[in-house]
């Protein structure tokens, strides 16, 4: 320590603790005026890694190729692979029976065969209630074979019935009819029913105690003396002293191909206004799908005629039936008149629906594209299924945050479980493979994969943790050196196209940092503020193929675009209905499109890199097509998108499909 004695400065050595700025030493202490540390022992107790200390980063545990023992009697030739002991399957347990699941018992090393098909004695035991399967009992197990009898099929040639101006194809084992795209086949007046002839072709469920769908002859009808009515014509109410429901379905209607088409009708309702009581829904039924076109809204005016118009252009070229479904839900407050429908009309422009952006082509929860100023409903974005379960007993996603796709694998960070879940695409679905990181990670967020390395934003440990793709911890960086101050709650990571740099959204320090893949510091930019080039809690990041860095400036409700070395280029923000509310995820689709998780609005926004809105997807909820706080977004080689739907404890899978 320093002091003044007899007019002169004295410097006496102490033995206090100090920091020699060397990550490869520990217990640093002042000795003879110098800061001296003891060598750090790097040992992860893993025989499949070679352990050493990098003076720029700290301990590293590099995978080796040593021989090992995976303690599994079902494998042989065990060898270290990516930091994990892996053995080769010793033999096949396949018994050539498709109705058994065959596997080797890891406790005993013996083959076991578990029944996977329903057990039966005779064919009737196997009825799966699907008219398009032939169900038989073979060798004590039920098996289902596709039927080739119309309307079922296995190929187009099975469908022999035809209609004027139509073609038929076998779709999902059903004969499906489509309108021909010929001008002579398009009629502007596609369908009209005013019930003046009694509603021929309308099929209704039988009334119960006089209450149900039926043709009403009354002056209350909109245009003629007849109309479609749900209720009891004798009492002019829909009260049956119990819950009641029913459907009314039109005849088959051929919609013209590639044409803007509108369904309209007049509706009179006298019932409860609340959304979950006295529910009226209108569906379009096709050979392979059922679409909810309209549902009673809470703002519908009761006891007066309401004009209803519904754009059904996405179904152009289909054969459809309209279904009106009413359900009281309960047995109370059912003394009103009920539901009356009149003047059902479908008209067409005989021209494709015009558009300027994909948002103009929305249909229900599906997002179509705008091509050459016309809506293209040939394929649509759809939330097809979700990923929830993980490998191991009781291992399901709780709070997914980060997602990335690499080499046929989906990697998901779970903030609540301090883990990384790994999945593979299997038979059109997702199969859970492994879970790793518990005990090492603390509130992990963003995740990226580079070769055999997995980079994880280890948020509450204030670092980036690096694992092998098999889950072995290799090293971590971000705790600070002489070159940079320590990270604080980093939330996302991005890799350059060539893998040469790892960019980090250092959220708590309101900056962006860049490192090489070995964890060596390259650069940083940004500071707290609202101006261009400044951040408030940047929480997601992406890098384009031409090295532009896109940063979610989350609390400033915008994105910013920079050069690779941090020079400000532009900002992306939206106004009005599209204004961002805490963006926490961004996905770049080359060359110029981005998808943004508008997290607190529970939706995705599709836009261009120059800030032009293209479309939105999703709303608050738990059903398919809905989100509760979406975070990170990733994309596979086959263009599936994966969204960390955090409060729904799932990863939503969005892909382009043909409408059912």
Backbone torsions as a table, in degrees:
resi	resn	phi	psi	omega
1	UNK	NA	161.2	-173.8
2	UNK	-103.9	136.6	178.4
3	UNK	-154.4	166.3	-179.7
4	UNK	-107.4	128.7	-179.7
5	UNK	-137.1	122.8	179.0
6	UNK	53.9	39.4	175.2
7	UNK	81.2	5.8	178.8
8	UNK	-127.1	146.8	177.4
9	UNK	-75.7	134.0	176.4
10	UNK	-117.2	148.8	-178.9
11	UNK	-131.4	102.0	-176.7
12	UNK	-101.0	131.4	179.7
13	UNK	-66.0	142.5	176.3
14	UNK	-118.2	174.3	176.1
15	UNK	-121.6	34.4	179.5
16	UNK	-79.6	166.8	178.4
17	UNK	-73.5	155.5	-177.2
18	UNK	-153.4	-175.5	178.6
19	UNK	-133.8	113.1	-178.4
20	UNK	-85.6	7.8	178.2
21	UNK	60.0	21.8	178.0
22	UNK	-112.7	111.5	-178.0
23	UNK	-67.7	-7.0	-179.2
24	UNK	-97.9	13.0	174.1
25	UNK	-126.1	161.7	179.0
26	UNK	-140.7	166.3	179.7
27	UNK	53.0	45.4	-178.6
28	UNK	-62.7	131.6	-175.7
29	UNK	-140.2	145.9	176.5
30	UNK	-76.1	121.7	178.2
31	UNK	-133.2	120.2	-179.9
32	UNK	52.7	40.0	175.5
33	UNK	81.5	4.9	178.7
34	UNK	-123.4	148.0	177.6
35	UNK	-85.6	117.4	-174.8
36	UNK	-126.1	134.5	178.9
37	UNK	-120.0	158.6	175.0
38	UNK	-86.0	146.0	-179.7
39	UNK	-58.0	135.1	178.9
40	UNK	-79.6	128.4	178.7
41	UNK	-89.4	112.0	179.3
42	UNK	-95.3	105.9	-179.9
43	UNK	-145.9	111.6	-179.6
44	UNK	-96.3	8.7	178.3
45	UNK	59.9	24.8	-179.3
46	UNK	-113.1	114.2	-178.8
47	UNK	-66.2	-11.2	-177.6
48	UNK	-96.1	13.0	175.1
49	UNK	-131.9	148.9	170.9
50	UNK	-100.2	121.9	-170.3
51	UNK	-102.6	133.9	176.5
52	UNK	-157.9	174.2	-178.6
53	UNK	-115.9	127.2	175.6
54	UNK	-93.0	119.0	-175.5
55	UNK	-64.0	-12.6	177.7
56	UNK	-95.8	-18.2	-175.1
57	UNK	-126.3	-44.0	-174.9
58	UNK	124.2	-153.7	-176.9
59	UNK	-63.9	137.4	172.5
60	UNK	-130.0	145.7	-177.4
61	UNK	-127.3	89.5	-173.6
62	UNK	-85.7	133.6	-179.8
63	UNK	-62.1	143.8	176.6
64	UNK	-119.8	-175.1	-179.3
65	UNK	-118.2	35.7	-176.9
66	UNK	-72.0	157.5	170.6
67	UNK	-73.2	150.5	-175.9
68	UNK	-155.0	-176.0	178.0
69	UNK	-133.0	116.4	-178.3
70	UNK	-86.6	4.7	176.3
71	UNK	61.3	25.9	-179.5
72	UNK	-117.2	113.3	-178.2
73	UNK	-68.5	-8.8	-178.7
74	UNK	-90.1	2.7	-179.1
75	UNK	-126.8	160.3	175.5
76	UNK	-135.3	169.7	176.4
77	UNK	60.0	40.8	-176.5
78	UNK	-63.3	133.2	179.9
79	UNK	-148.6	149.7	179.1
80	UNK	-68.8	134.8	180.0
81	UNK	-144.4	116.0	-179.1
82	UNK	53.0	41.2	174.7
83	UNK	82.1	5.7	-177.8
84	UNK	-130.3	143.1	178.2
85	UNK	-79.0	120.3	-175.1
86	UNK	-125.6	134.2	175.7
87	UNK	-112.9	160.9	177.7
88	UNK	-95.1	137.7	178.3
89	UNK	-52.2	128.9	-174.5
90	UNK	-71.3	-37.4	-177.6
91	UNK	-162.1	165.3	-179.9
92	UNK	-89.1	139.3	176.8
93	UNK	-103.8	12.2	-176.7
94	UNK	-66.8	122.5	179.0
95	UNK	-100.8	13.2	178.1
96	UNK	61.2	24.3	177.0
97	UNK	-117.2	113.2	-177.3
98	UNK	-67.2	-11.3	179.9
99	UNK	-97.1	18.3	173.0
100	UNK	-132.3	146.0	171.2
101	UNK	-95.4	119.9	-172.5
102	UNK	-106.5	131.4	-179.1
103	UNK	-156.9	164.2	177.1
104	UNK	-99.4	128.9	178.7
105	UNK	-73.2	117.5	-175.8
106	UNK	-69.8	-15.4	177.6
107	UNK	-85.0	-36.3	-174.5
108	UNK	-110.0	-20.4	-175.8
109	UNK	79.8	7.1	-177.6
110	UNK	-99.4	150.9	176.3
111	UNK	-73.7	142.4	175.2
112	UNK	-133.1	151.2	-175.0
113	UNK	-131.9	112.9	-177.1
114	UNK	-104.4	131.6	-179.3
115	UNK	-62.8	133.9	-179.9
116	UNK	-119.4	-9.3	177.5
117	UNK	-107.8	152.1	177.1
118	UNK	-59.0	142.8	178.9
119	UNK	-84.3	145.2	-176.3
120	UNK	-149.9	166.2	172.4
121	UNK	-114.0	-40.7	-179.4
122	UNK	-135.8	166.0	-176.7
123	UNK	-54.5	-43.6	-178.2
124	UNK	-59.2	-20.0	177.7
125	UNK	-67.0	-13.8	-169.5
126	UNK	-106.3	10.4	-177.2
127	UNK	-63.6	116.2	178.9
128	UNK	-97.9	9.6	177.0
129	UNK	60.5	26.6	174.7
130	UNK	-113.1	114.9	-175.3
131	UNK	-65.4	-17.1	-177.1
132	UNK	-99.7	21.1	171.0
133	UNK	-127.6	147.4	172.6
134	UNK	-102.9	113.8	-172.0
135	UNK	-101.1	123.8	-178.0
136	UNK	-133.1	156.1	175.9
137	UNK	-102.9	116.8	-179.7
138	UNK	-128.4	123.4	178.0
139	UNK	54.6	35.2	176.0
140	UNK	84.0	3.0	-179.9
141	UNK	-124.8	145.1	177.0
142	UNK	-78.6	136.6	175.4
143	UNK	-134.0	143.4	-178.5
144	UNK	-118.5	126.4	178.7
145	UNK	-115.7	145.0	-178.4
146	UNK	-66.4	139.7	177.4
147	UNK	-87.4	147.6	178.5
148	UNK	-111.8	13.2	179.4
149	UNK	-92.1	128.0	179.6
150	UNK	-54.3	143.0	6.2
151	UNK	-83.7	14.2	178.7
152	UNK	-90.6	162.1	-177.2
153	UNK	-166.5	163.3	170.2
154	UNK	-119.4	-17.8	176.4
155	UNK	-152.5	165.5	-174.1
156	UNK	-56.6	-36.1	-175.4
157	UNK	-66.8	-14.8	177.0
158	UNK	-72.6	-18.1	-176.4
159	UNK	-96.4	102.1	-173.2
160	UNK	-102.3	-20.8	179.8
161	UNK	-76.2	132.3	-179.6
162	UNK	-128.0	160.6	176.8
163	UNK	-129.6	157.9	179.1
164	UNK	-59.2	139.8	177.1
165	UNK	59.1	34.8	-178.2
166	UNK	-142.9	160.7	170.9
167	UNK	-129.4	160.5	-175.7
168	UNK	-128.5	140.5	176.6
169	UNK	-136.0	155.0	176.4
170	UNK	-88.4	113.3	-178.4
171	UNK	-125.1	118.3	-179.5
172	UNK	52.6	43.8	177.3
173	UNK	64.9	23.6	174.7
174	UNK	-127.9	139.2	173.4
175	UNK	-72.3	117.2	-173.4
176	UNK	-119.1	129.2	-174.5
177	UNK	-101.6	140.6	179.8
178	UNK	-131.8	143.5	177.9
179	UNK	-72.2	144.0	175.3
180	UNK	-72.9	141.7	-179.5
181	UNK	-87.1	70.3	179.5
182	UNK	-129.2	138.8	-176.1
183	UNK	-59.6	-34.3	-178.5
184	UNK	-69.1	-16.3	-178.0
185	UNK	-93.6	-4.9	-177.8
186	UNK	-97.2	125.3	175.4
187	UNK	-116.7	134.2	-179.2
188	UNK	-67.3	-39.9	176.5
189	UNK	-93.9	96.2	-172.1
190	UNK	-81.2	-43.7	-174.1
191	UNK	-156.1	141.6	174.0
192	UNK	-149.9	133.1	178.1
193	UNK	-139.4	111.2	175.9
194	UNK	-109.2	4.5	174.9
195	UNK	66.1	13.4	178.6
196	UNK	-65.5	-24.8	177.3
197	UNK	-100.9	17.2	176.2
198	UNK	89.3	6.3	176.8
199	UNK	73.8	48.0	179.5
200	UNK	-63.5	138.7	-179.5
201	UNK	91.8	-12.0	177.1
202	UNK	-79.5	126.6	178.5
203	UNK	-109.6	126.2	-177.4
204	UNK	-122.2	152.0	170.4
205	UNK	-67.5	146.5	179.3
206	UNK	-62.0	135.7	176.9
207	UNK	-61.0	150.2	177.2
208	UNK	-116.8	119.9	-175.9
209	UNK	54.1	38.7	176.1
210	UNK	84.2	-8.3	-175.9
211	UNK	-102.4	128.2	177.5
212	UNK	165.7	-172.9	176.9
213	UNK	-78.3	132.0	177.5
214	UNK	-161.9	165.2	179.7
215	UNK	-81.7	126.9	-177.8
216	UNK	-107.0	132.6	172.9
217	UNK	-106.6	106.7	-174.1
218	UNK	-163.2	155.3	176.1
219	UNK	-69.7	-11.3	179.5
220	UNK	-74.3	-17.2	-179.3
221	UNK	-60.7	157.7	-170.7
222	UNK	-73.7	-51.5	-172.2
223	UNK	-120.2	-34.8	179.8
224	UNK	-120.3	-176.4	-179.1
225	UNK	-78.7	-13.1	-179.2
226	UNK	-114.0	151.2	175.8
227	UNK	-160.4	170.7	179.7
228	UNK	-91.8	126.6	-170.1
229	UNK	-130.7	137.1	169.2
230	UNK	-108.0	116.8	179.6
231	UNK	154.1	-161.2	178.0
232	UNK	-113.5	111.6	-176.9
233	UNK	-60.5	-22.7	-179.1
234	UNK	-76.8	-35.2	-177.6
235	UNK	-106.2	-10.7	-175.0
236	UNK	50.8	44.6	172.2
237	UNK	-145.7	172.5	178.3
238	UNK	-117.5	29.9	-179.1
239	UNK	-90.0	123.8	175.9
240	UNK	-125.2	14.5	-179.1
241	UNK	69.3	8.3	176.6
242	UNK	-155.0	168.6	176.1
243	UNK	-60.3	137.7	177.6
244	UNK	-140.1	156.5	-178.1
245	UNK	-158.9	166.1	177.8
246	UNK	-179.0	166.5	179.1
247	UNK	-127.6	152.8	172.0
248	UNK	-130.8	130.2	-172.0
249	UNK	-127.6	134.9	-179.8
250	UNK	-78.9	173.8	170.8
251	UNK	-68.6	171.2	178.0
252	UNK	-69.3	135.1	-178.8
253	UNK	-122.4	127.8	176.8
254	UNK	-90.0	118.3	178.4
255	UNK	-90.8	137.0	-179.3
256	UNK	-64.2	149.9	-176.7
257	UNK	-78.5	143.6	173.4
258	UNK	49.3	49.3	-178.1
259	UNK	-140.2	142.7	174.6
260	UNK	-67.3	126.2	-172.5
261	UNK	-133.9	136.9	-176.6
262	UNK	-128.6	133.0	172.2
263	UNK	-98.6	131.2	176.6
264	UNK	-135.5	157.3	178.2
265	UNK	-165.4	169.7	173.9
266	UNK	-113.1	136.7	-172.1
267	UNK	-130.7	132.2	174.5
268	UNK	-121.9	125.0	178.0
269	UNK	-130.4	138.7	174.7
270	UNK	-135.0	87.8	-176.1
271	UNK	-161.4	-168.8	179.7
272	UNK	-68.5	143.5	-177.4
273	UNK	-87.8	-19.1	-176.3
274	UNK	-62.1	142.5	-173.2
275	UNK	-61.9	-31.1	-173.2
276	UNK	-97.4	14.5	175.9
277	UNK	-134.0	146.3	-178.8
278	UNK	49.2	63.0	-172.1
279	UNK	-89.8	127.3	173.1
280	UNK	-113.0	129.7	177.3
281	UNK	-129.2	146.2	175.2
282	UNK	-117.9	124.5	-178.8
283	UNK	-115.4	154.5	165.5
284	UNK	-109.5	125.2	-178.1
285	UNK	-105.1	126.9	171.9
286	UNK	-114.7	-179.3	179.4
287	UNK	-64.1	-24.2	-174.3
288	UNK	-130.9	9.1	-178.5
289	UNK	-154.6	162.5	177.8
290	UNK	-135.9	114.8	-172.6
291	UNK	-110.6	126.9	175.5
292	UNK	-81.0	106.3	-177.0
293	UNK	-85.0	-32.9	-173.0
294	UNK	-158.1	145.9	175.4
295	UNK	-140.0	143.1	-176.8
296	UNK	-51.1	118.3	177.7
297	UNK	-86.4	156.7	-179.1
298	UNK	-66.6	-22.6	-177.4
299	UNK	-90.2	5.6	179.7
300	UNK	-64.6	131.6	179.9
301	UNK	-77.8	127.4	-178.8
302	UNK	-87.0	156.7	174.4
303	UNK	59.8	33.4	169.9
304	UNK	-153.8	159.5	-179.7
305	UNK	-75.9	129.6	-179.8
306	UNK	-116.8	125.1	173.5
307	UNK	-75.6	132.4	179.7
308	UNK	-119.4	129.7	176.7
309	UNK	-129.4	132.4	-175.4
310	UNK	-132.8	125.3	176.7
311	UNK	-78.2	118.5	179.0
312	UNK	-118.9	29.2	-177.4
313	UNK	-59.5	-30.6	-178.7
314	UNK	-63.3	-21.5	-179.2
315	UNK	-96.2	8.9	-179.6
316	UNK	-58.6	141.7	-177.4
317	UNK	87.6	-2.6	-179.1
318	UNK	-99.0	160.5	166.7
319	UNK	-98.0	121.8	-174.1
320	UNK	-131.0	159.6	166.4
321	UNK	-124.9	141.3	177.0
322	UNK	-92.4	134.6	179.9
323	UNK	-121.9	127.4	174.8
324	UNK	-105.0	119.0	-176.1
325	UNK	-121.3	124.8	179.2
326	UNK	-122.0	140.7	-179.7
327	UNK	-145.0	122.6	179.3
328	UNK	-70.3	-23.9	-179.1
329	UNK	73.0	-36.2	177.4
330	UNK	-140.6	-176.6	-176.1
331	UNK	-104.1	7.6	-176.0
332	UNK	-108.1	159.4	176.6
333	UNK	52.6	45.9	-179.5
334	UNK	-112.5	27.3	-175.3
335	UNK	-95.2	1.6	176.6
336	UNK	-71.5	179.0	-177.9
337	UNK	-63.1	-40.2	-178.1
338	UNK	114.7	-138.1	-174.6
339	UNK	-126.0	134.0	176.2
340	UNK	-129.8	130.6	179.2
341	UNK	-120.8	137.1	-179.7
342	UNK	-148.2	159.4	175.1
343	UNK	50.0	60.7	176.0
344	UNK	-77.3	125.8	-173.8
345	UNK	-138.1	140.5	170.7
346	UNK	-125.4	124.0	179.6
347	UNK	-125.9	156.5	-178.3
348	UNK	-133.5	150.2	174.4
349	UNK	-87.9	-11.6	-174.7
350	UNK	61.0	21.6	173.3
351	UNK	-134.7	150.7	177.7
352	UNK	-59.0	151.9	177.8
353	UNK	-67.9	127.8	-178.4
354	UNK	-78.3	152.4	-179.6
355	UNK	-156.4	162.1	172.3
356	UNK	-117.5	-29.6	176.5
357	UNK	-140.7	162.4	-179.3
358	UNK	-57.2	-27.1	179.7
359	UNK	-57.4	-28.6	179.6
360	UNK	-70.3	-12.0	-173.1
361	UNK	-110.5	20.3	178.6
362	UNK	-66.2	141.7	173.6
363	UNK	-140.3	112.3	-177.1
364	UNK	54.1	-125.0	179.1
365	UNK	-95.8	13.7	-177.3
366	UNK	-102.2	143.6	176.6
367	UNK	-114.4	115.2	179.2
368	UNK	-99.1	176.0	-178.8
369	UNK	-105.4	158.8	174.7
370	UNK	-107.9	114.4	-176.4
371	UNK	-123.8	121.8	179.6
372	UNK	53.0	44.0	175.4
373	UNK	66.1	19.4	176.7
374	UNK	-134.7	142.9	179.4
375	UNK	-69.2	132.3	177.3
376	UNK	-110.7	104.8	-179.1
377	UNK	-95.4	15.2	179.4
378	UNK	-62.6	-33.8	173.6
379	UNK	-144.7	151.9	-175.7
380	UNK	-138.6	155.3	171.2
381	UNK	-78.0	132.5	-179.3
382	UNK	-145.5	140.8	171.5
383	UNK	-80.0	99.4	-169.6
384	UNK	-87.2	-37.8	177.5
385	UNK	-161.4	176.7	-177.7
386	UNK	-131.0	153.7	175.8
387	UNK	-105.2	124.8	-178.8
388	UNK	-127.5	-45.9	-170.7
389	UNK	-82.6	157.1	177.2
390	UNK	-127.3	172.8	179.5
391	UNK	-72.4	138.7	178.2
392	UNK	99.9	152.7	-178.0
393	UNK	-62.1	129.4	175.5
394	UNK	72.6	7.8	-177.1
395	UNK	-94.1	90.7	173.6
396	UNK	-117.6	154.9	177.5
397	UNK	-63.4	139.7	176.3
398	UNK	-113.6	-52.3	-176.6
399	UNK	-140.8	71.6	-179.3
400	UNK	-66.0	141.2	179.9
401	UNK	-128.0	-58.5	-178.0
402	UNK	-99.0	142.9	174.8
403	UNK	-137.2	145.1	170.6
404	UNK	-152.9	155.3	-179.9
405	UNK	-121.3	132.3	178.8
406	UNK	-155.4	129.8	174.0
407	UNK	51.6	44.8	176.4
408	UNK	77.1	13.9	-179.2
409	UNK	-124.7	141.0	174.0
410	UNK	-103.9	123.8	179.1
411	UNK	-110.8	130.8	-175.9
412	UNK	-131.4	126.8	172.2
413	UNK	-88.9	138.6	176.3
414	UNK	-114.6	107.6	-175.5
415	UNK	-60.5	-38.0	-176.0
416	UNK	-75.1	-29.7	-175.8
417	UNK	-103.8	4.2	176.7
418	UNK	53.2	42.2	-172.3
419	UNK	-140.9	163.9	171.1
420	UNK	-114.3	127.0	176.9
421	UNK	-101.2	138.6	-178.6
422	UNK	-121.5	133.8	-178.0
423	UNK	-131.2	160.0	174.7
424	UNK	-129.3	150.4	174.9
425	UNK	-76.0	125.0	-175.0
426	UNK	-142.2	117.6	176.5
427	UNK	53.5	42.9	178.2
428	UNK	81.4	-6.0	178.3
429	UNK	-122.1	-165.1	-177.6
430	UNK	-117.4	130.9	178.8
431	UNK	-112.7	131.1	177.9
432	UNK	-72.3	133.1	-179.1
433	UNK	-108.1	-52.1	-173.9
434	UNK	-160.0	167.7	175.3
435	UNK	-136.2	133.8	177.2
436	UNK	-146.0	168.5	175.1
437	UNK	105.4	-19.2	179.5
438	UNK	-60.4	133.8	-177.0
439	UNK	92.7	-16.7	178.0
440	UNK	-111.9	-40.8	-176.4
441	UNK	-93.6	155.5	175.5
442	UNK	-140.3	108.5	-178.0
443	UNK	55.0	59.9	179.4
444	UNK	-68.6	147.1	179.4
445	UNK	-124.5	-103.4	-175.3
446	UNK	-63.3	153.3	-177.7
447	UNK	-148.7	140.4	175.4
448	UNK	-144.2	155.5	179.9
449	UNK	-121.8	132.5	176.3
450	UNK	-129.4	105.9	-177.8
451	UNK	62.4	-120.3	179.5
452	UNK	-98.5	14.3	-177.9
453	UNK	-114.4	138.3	176.3
454	UNK	-112.7	119.4	-179.7
455	UNK	-100.3	125.9	-175.9
456	UNK	-124.5	130.2	172.2
457	UNK	-74.1	98.9	-177.3
458	UNK	-85.7	78.7	-160.0
459	UNK	-58.7	-54.0	-175.2
460	UNK	-81.1	-6.8	167.9
461	UNK	-94.4	0.5	173.0
462	UNK	57.0	49.6	-177.4
463	UNK	-161.0	174.1	169.4
464	UNK	-107.8	120.4	178.8
465	UNK	-97.4	140.4	-177.7
466	UNK	-119.4	128.5	179.3
467	UNK	-123.3	166.7	164.9
468	UNK	-80.3	166.7	179.7
469	UNK	-67.1	-14.1	176.0
470	UNK	-95.3	3.4	172.0
471	UNK	97.6	6.5	177.5
472	UNK	-82.0	130.3	179.6
473	UNK	-70.3	133.2	-177.7
474	UNK	-108.5	-54.1	177.0
475	UNK	-169.1	178.3	177.4
476	UNK	-141.1	154.7	176.0
477	UNK	-145.4	163.3	179.6
478	UNK	115.6	0.2	-177.0
479	UNK	-83.8	0.2	174.3
480	UNK	102.9	143.0	174.0
481	UNK	-142.0	-170.4	175.0
482	UNK	-65.0	-19.8	-176.4
483	UNK	-86.0	-25.9	-176.3
484	UNK	-153.5	154.6	177.4
485	UNK	-81.3	157.2	-175.8
486	UNK	-60.8	149.7	173.5
487	UNK	-67.3	159.0	175.8
488	UNK	-137.7	108.3	177.9
489	UNK	51.6	55.9	175.6
490	UNK	-65.2	137.6	-174.3
491	UNK	-117.7	-12.1	179.1
492	UNK	-154.0	162.2	-176.1
493	UNK	-136.4	148.1	172.5
494	UNK	-140.7	147.4	179.4
495	UNK	-113.2	143.7	172.6
496	UNK	-71.0	159.2	-175.9
497	UNK	-58.1	-34.7	-179.0
498	UNK	-90.4	1.1	178.7
499	UNK	74.7	12.6	-176.6
500	UNK	-83.6	-17.2	-177.3
501	UNK	-141.4	146.0	175.8
502	UNK	-114.1	111.9	178.2
503	UNK	-93.4	141.0	-175.9
504	UNK	-126.8	128.8	170.0
505	UNK	-82.7	98.7	-177.9
506	UNK	-85.6	83.0	-164.9
507	UNK	-58.6	-49.6	-175.8
508	UNK	-68.5	-22.1	177.8
509	UNK	-98.8	2.0	175.7
510	UNK	55.6	47.1	-178.9
511	UNK	-148.6	169.1	172.9
512	UNK	-116.0	137.0	179.6
513	UNK	-123.7	157.3	176.2
514	UNK	-134.2	139.1	-180.0
515	UNK	-134.0	162.0	168.7
516	UNK	-83.6	169.2	-175.1
517	UNK	-62.7	-14.2	176.5
518	UNK	-90.8	5.2	176.7
519	UNK	87.7	12.1	-179.8
520	UNK	-87.5	132.2	-174.1
521	UNK	-65.9	137.1	177.3
522	UNK	-113.4	-53.5	-177.0
523	UNK	-164.9	170.3	172.9
524	UNK	-149.3	156.1	175.2
525	UNK	-154.8	158.7	179.6
526	UNK	100.6	158.0	176.0
527	UNK	-157.7	172.4	-177.5
528	UNK	-68.6	134.5	175.3
529	UNK	157.2	-179.0	-177.5
530	UNK	-109.8	-7.0	-177.4
531	UNK	-77.1	168.9	174.7
532	UNK	-58.3	133.2	-179.5
533	UNK	87.1	-6.3	176.1
534	UNK	-105.5	160.1	-176.8
535	UNK	-132.4	156.0	163.5
536	UNK	-129.3	104.8	179.1
537	UNK	55.7	61.3	175.9
538	UNK	-62.7	128.0	-168.8
539	UNK	-126.4	-5.0	172.4
540	UNK	-149.6	156.3	-171.5
541	UNK	-153.7	148.5	177.1
542	UNK	-149.2	157.4	178.6
543	UNK	-128.3	130.5	179.8
544	UNK	-80.5	170.7	-179.4
545	UNK	-67.1	-21.2	176.5
546	UNK	-101.7	24.2	169.1
547	UNK	69.0	27.2	167.7
548	UNK	-82.5	138.3	-179.1
549	UNK	-104.9	118.8	-179.0
550	UNK	-104.7	124.2	-174.0
551	UNK	-121.0	128.9	171.9
552	UNK	-77.7	106.1	176.6
553	UNK	-86.2	79.5	-157.8
554	UNK	-61.3	-51.8	-176.0
555	UNK	-73.7	-22.7	174.3
556	UNK	-82.7	1.4	175.2
557	UNK	55.7	50.3	-179.6
558	UNK	-160.7	171.0	168.1
559	UNK	-115.5	151.1	175.3
560	UNK	-126.1	148.1	-179.0
561	UNK	-118.3	132.7	-176.7
562	UNK	-129.9	162.7	166.5
563	UNK	-72.5	171.1	-176.9
564	UNK	-60.1	-26.2	-178.1
565	UNK	-102.9	14.8	170.4
566	UNK	94.7	13.4	176.2
567	UNK	-81.5	127.8	-177.0
568	UNK	-64.6	134.2	176.9
569	UNK	-110.5	-54.9	-175.6
570	UNK	-162.3	172.9	174.0
571	UNK	-129.8	153.8	-178.6
572	UNK	-123.4	117.9	175.2
573	UNK	-147.4	160.2	-175.9
574	UNK	-128.9	161.3	-177.2
575	UNK	-120.0	167.4	173.7
576	UNK	62.3	-132.9	-176.7
577	UNK	-65.2	-15.7	-176.5
578	UNK	-105.5	4.1	179.3
579	UNK	-58.2	135.1	-177.8
580	UNK	-71.8	147.9	175.1
581	UNK	-130.8	85.1	-179.7
582	UNK	64.8	79.0	175.1
583	UNK	-73.2	125.5	-178.1
584	UNK	-122.7	6.7	178.4
585	UNK	-154.4	144.5	177.0
586	UNK	-145.0	138.2	177.7
587	UNK	-128.8	129.2	177.2
588	UNK	-95.2	129.0	171.9
589	UNK	-115.7	107.7	-175.1
590	UNK	-62.1	147.7	6.9
591	UNK	-93.1	-16.7	-169.5
592	UNK	-146.7	20.6	-176.2
593	UNK	-114.9	144.9	175.1
594	UNK	-132.8	149.6	170.6
595	UNK	-115.7	133.8	-175.4
596	UNK	-120.7	133.9	170.4
597	UNK	-80.7	105.2	175.8
598	UNK	-87.4	79.8	-157.7
599	UNK	-61.7	-47.8	-176.1
600	UNK	-79.8	-7.6	169.5
601	UNK	-96.5	-1.4	174.6
602	UNK	57.5	46.8	-178.4
603	UNK	-153.6	168.6	171.1
604	UNK	-108.4	144.6	175.2
605	UNK	-116.2	129.0	176.8
606	UNK	-102.0	126.3	-174.5
607	UNK	-148.0	174.1	174.0
608	UNK	-97.3	162.6	-179.3
609	UNK	-66.0	-19.3	176.5
610	UNK	-91.8	10.8	170.0
611	UNK	90.8	20.2	179.5
612	UNK	-96.5	126.1	178.5
613	UNK	-65.6	134.9	173.6
614	UNK	-110.2	-44.2	-173.2
615	UNK	-167.9	167.7	170.2
616	UNK	-128.6	157.6	-179.8
617	UNK	-144.1	126.6	173.8
618	UNK	97.9	165.5	177.3
619	UNK	-158.0	174.5	-177.5
620	UNK	-66.7	131.9	177.1
621	UNK	156.9	-176.7	-177.0
622	UNK	-119.1	-2.4	179.7
623	UNK	-82.8	173.7	174.2
624	UNK	-60.0	135.5	-178.1
625	UNK	89.9	2.1	179.9
626	UNK	-122.3	159.6	-180.0
627	UNK	-137.0	156.6	165.6
628	UNK	-129.0	96.7	179.9
629	UNK	63.3	72.1	174.9
630	UNK	-73.7	140.4	179.5
631	UNK	-117.4	-112.4	-172.0
632	UNK	-66.4	152.4	178.0
633	UNK	-127.9	138.5	175.7
634	UNK	-135.0	169.8	-176.1
635	UNK	-144.0	139.0	179.9
636	UNK	-95.1	173.4	-179.7
637	UNK	-64.3	-29.0	179.4
638	UNK	-92.6	19.6	170.8
639	UNK	72.8	16.2	168.1
640	UNK	-73.8	144.9	175.0
641	UNK	-112.2	145.2	-178.8
642	UNK	-123.1	127.5	-176.2
643	UNK	-121.9	125.1	176.1
644	UNK	-73.1	98.8	-177.5
645	UNK	-91.8	83.0	-160.7
646	UNK	-58.9	-56.8	-174.1
647	UNK	-77.4	-5.4	169.1
648	UNK	-94.9	2.0	176.9
649	UNK	53.3	48.3	-177.9
650	UNK	-155.9	165.3	167.8
651	UNK	-109.9	119.3	179.9
652	UNK	-81.5	134.1	179.0
653	UNK	-105.7	119.5	-178.1
654	UNK	-116.3	130.5	-178.9
655	UNK	-147.1	163.8	175.4
656	UNK	-82.4	127.9	179.0
657	UNK	-136.4	165.0	167.7
658	UNK	-82.0	142.2	176.7
659	UNK	-57.2	135.6	-179.8
660	UNK	-57.4	NA	NA
